Amino acid sequence: MTAALRTAARRRVHDAFLKIEAELQPDAFVTEPALSPADFLFAMLYAWHNKQPDLPKCTWITEKVASHARINPIWHANFGHRLDEKWHDIRPLWA
């Protein structure tokens, strides 16, 4: 994959997250008000995209998913060594 193609793909993904960000409520999950499987899938996709300063609501959801007491060990085992952002190290855990 060329650098130009990689850059264009990242830009398109980021644009998609910007659209989602615009629709999310502050401090609320995707299918608010409670955590759902949709949040886990969303957080996984966003984590692979890497934390972005212009996506605070997406970051909030991903931090909440990664720091959930039941999800945290799974997140750590599957993503901890692959991602630049160590989402699983967020404390305290919550249930």
Residue, then its C-alpha position, 0 to 999 in steps of 0.5 A: m500500500t502506498a503512503a498516499l493510499r494509506t493517508a487517504a484511507r486514514r482521512r476517510v476513516h477520520d471523517a467517518f468518526l467526525k460524523i459519529e462524534a457529531e451525533l453522540q451525546p456528551d458522556a453517553f454511550v452509543t446506544e445510551p444510557a447503558l454500555s452495550p455490545a455496540d459500544f465495545l465494537f465502536a471502541m475497538l474500531y476507534a482504538w485502532h484509529n488511534k486517539q484523536p484530540d478532535l474526537p472527545k466523545c469517541t475517546w470517552i466511550t473507548e476509555k469507558v469500555a476499556s476500563h470496565a471491570r469485566i472488559n478490561p482483562i479481555w481488552h488488555a489480552n487482545f489489544g494491550h500489546r498492539l495499540d500505541e494508546k494503552w487504553h487498558d491502563i486507565r484507572p479506576l475500573w468501573a462496573 
